[in-house]
């Protein structure tokens, strides 16, 4: 009988430690304090450009105003111009030209670029 009680207490302590660890990591169940995932179907209001966003991925939607060599200039849905650096690592879906409506996944690069509104385009496709 004592062995069953000791074993039960050990199991309860183990569960308490594991659930505490998951809660600290923000991985508790769906009702936890973890961040709410954004829906990719929502229109992006435009990237927030600040030093804290470096490395942060944003969705940029809007009209492609012009292509200047490896920089695509987009007027996003909030009316801001955003420069997207396009290189060999950018996945371009289809033939994209000026005045097309596009959706891009972009990553903020270097502090000085993020402050000037330049982002690296991870992928670009027509909307």
C-alpha positions as CSV (number, residue, x, y, z in Angstrom):
1,X,0.0,0.0,0.0
2,X,2.8,2.4,0.9
3,X,4.5,1.6,-2.4
4,X,1.3,2.6,-4.4
5,X,1.0,5.9,-2.5
6,X,4.7,6.6,-3.1
7,X,4.4,5.8,-6.8
8,X,1.3,7.9,-7.1
9,X,3.0,10.9,-5.5
10,X,6.0,10.4,-7.8
11,X,3.7,10.5,-10.9
12,X,1.9,13.6,-9.7
13,X,5.2,15.4,-9.0
14,X,6.5,14.4,-12.5
15,X,3.3,15.8,-14.2
16,X,3.6,19.0,-12.2
17,X,7.2,19.5,-13.3
18,X,6.5,18.7,-16.9
19,X,3.4,21.0,-17.1
20,X,5.4,23.8,-15.4
21,X,8.2,23.5,-18.0
22,X,5.8,23.7,-20.9
23,X,4.0,26.7,-19.4
24,X,7.3,28.5,-19.0
25,X,8.0,27.9,-22.7
26,X,4.6,29.1,-23.8
27,X,3.6,25.6,-25.0
28,X,0.7,24.9,-22.7
29,X,-2.5,23.8,-24.3
30,X,-4.6,25.9,-26.7
31,X,-5.9,28.0,-23.8
32,X,-2.4,28.9,-22.7
33,X,-0.7,32.3,-22.8
34,X,1.1,31.5,-26.1
35,X,0.9,34.1,-29.0
36,X,-2.0,33.8,-31.3
37,X,-1.0,32.8,-34.8
38,X,-1.8,35.3,-37.6
39,X,-3.9,34.2,-40.5
40,X,-2.1,34.3,-43.8
41,X,-5.4,35.2,-45.4
42,X,-5.5,38.6,-43.6
43,X,-4.2,41.6,-45.5
44,X,-1.0,42.9,-44.1
45,X,-1.1,46.6,-43.0
46,X,2.5,46.9,-44.1
47,X,5.7,46.0,-42.3
48,X,6.6,47.9,-39.2
49,X,10.1,49.1,-39.8
50,X,12.2,49.4,-36.8
51,X,15.5,48.0,-35.5
52,X,13.6,45.5,-33.4
53,X,12.1,43.9,-36.6
54,X,15.5,42.8,-38.0
55,X,15.1,39.1,-39.0
56,X,11.3,39.3,-38.6
57,X,9.2,38.0,-41.5
58,X,6.3,40.0,-42.8
59,X,3.7,39.7,-45.5
60,X,3.7,42.6,-48.0
61,X,0.8,43.1,-50.3
62,X,0.2,45.8,-52.8
63,X,1.0,47.2,-56.3
64,X,4.5,46.6,-57.7
65,X,5.4,50.2,-58.7
66,X,8.7,49.6,-60.4
67,X,11.7,47.2,-60.6
68,X,15.1,48.8,-60.2
69,X,17.7,46.0,-60.9
70,X,17.4,43.8,-57.8
71,X,15.0,46.0,-55.9
72,X,11.2,45.7,-56.3
73,X,9.4,48.8,-55.0
74,X,5.9,48.0,-53.7
75,X,3.1,50.4,-52.6
76,X,1.6,48.4,-49.8
77,X,-2.1,48.4,-48.7
78,X,-1.4,51.2,-46.2
79,X,0.1,53.4,-49.0
80,X,3.7,53.1,-47.9
81,X,6.5,52.3,-50.4
82,X,8.5,49.3,-49.4
83,X,11.7,48.2,-51.1
84,X,12.2,44.4,-51.5
85,X,15.6,43.1,-52.3
86,X,15.3,40.3,-54.8
87,X,18.2,37.8,-55.3
88,X,19.0,34.2,-56.2
89,X,17.4,33.0,-53.0
90,X,14.0,34.7,-53.7
91,X,11.3,32.4,-54.9
92,X,9.5,34.2,-57.7
93,X,6.2,32.6,-58.7
94,X,5.4,33.4,-62.3
95,X,6.3,36.4,-64.5
96,X,5.9,39.5,-62.4
97,X,6.0,43.0,-64.0
98,X,5.4,46.6,-62.9
99,X,1.8,47.4,-61.9
100,X,1.0,43.8,-60.9
101,X,-0.7,43.2,-57.6
102,X,1.7,41.1,-55.6
103,X,2.0,39.3,-52.2
104,X,5.5,38.9,-50.8
105,X,7.0,37.2,-47.8
106,X,9.9,39.4,-46.7
107,X,12.5,39.4,-43.9
108,X,13.9,42.6,-42.4
109,X,17.6,42.8,-43.0
110,X,20.3,44.8,-41.1
111,X,19.2,47.7,-38.9
112,X,20.1,50.4,-41.5
113,X,18.1,48.7,-44.2
114,X,15.1,48.1,-42.0
115,X,15.0,51.7,-41.0
116,X,15.1,52.8,-44.6
117,X,12.2,50.4,-45.6
118,X,14.3,47.8,-47.3
119,X,13.4,44.1,-46.9
120,X,14.7,40.9,-48.4
121,X,12.0,39.2,-50.5
122,X,11.9,35.5,-49.5
123,X,9.0,34.9,-52.0
124,X,6.9,36.9,-54.4
125,X,3.8,36.0,-56.3
126,X,0.9,37.6,-58.1
127,X,-2.2,38.2,-56.0
